[in-house]
Amino acid sequence: MLILPNAWDVASAKIIEQAGFNAVATTSAGVAWSLGYADGERIPRDEMLRAVERIARAVEVPVSADLEAGYGETPKAVAETMRLAIEAGAVGVNFEDGTQRADTPLRDIELQIEMIQAIREAAKDADVPLVINARTDTYLRGVGDEESRFADTVRRANAYCAAGADCLFVPHVSDAATIGQLAREIEGPLNVIAGPPAPAIPELERLGVRRASLGPRVIQAALGLVRRAATELRERGTYETMSDLLIPFTELQRLVAPTP
């Protein structure tokens, strides 16, 4: 199973690479938060792509870029975003069917299929075997009742797989029974969000998950540490939160800017 802790800048990407992971994925939320934006394509496309480029240039392992819904409403526009991501150094992309509209929380399935096909063509033109991680937001958006939501998830995932997606991503599913059933009924590799409250990695693998990404979990934990350290410093004037976690200054210097 491919395990992907998600990075939001060069330092986090380098730390993940140093820990021994075979690839690095970006987190759209983490990149956006670190640059002063909320998640949900509120960060301009160019800024997102610059962050991807910096990360891809800094690491030697493959990079998958979370580009949300593709920054476009047409197959041509979405394909252009993915072409630019390839130019930035990404060899994989996340592409979701969620919208920011309450009345239509998911894109029309036929349009999403056309977009996936356009992404595949753009990758072919670039001569890059791009890994398309097609995400459906049925559970994230809470679309329909439990039974219809599961059926729609499988229908969408299988349609995206047939359209050319390499992996099918269903976020916000954390109970073992549902994950196992999705793995059995989706006709391609299943990606779920690991980290609390999901089952541990060995259990996810046993259930049939083939790709586990942490999404925003790592940056959430990192910012939780910042909040805890800041609160301790203000209230007690002590440093216990940080005492066992500090990476030496010189080590970080070498990590992000190694000496030739």
Buried (B, 14 or more C-beta within 10 A) or exposed (E): BBBBBBBBBBBBBBBBBEEEBEBBBBBBBBBBBBBEBEBBBEBEBEBBBBBBBBBBEBBEBBBBBBBBBBBBEEBEBBBBBBBBBBEBBBBBBBBBBBBEEEEEBBBEBEBBBBBBBBBBBBBEEBEBEBBBBBBBBBBBBEBEEEEEBBEBBBBBBBBBBEBBBBBBBBBBBBEBEBBBBBBEBBEBBBBBBBBEEBBEBEEBBBBBBBBBBBBBBBBBEEBEEEEEBEEBBEEEEEEEBBEEEEEEEEEBEEBEEEEE
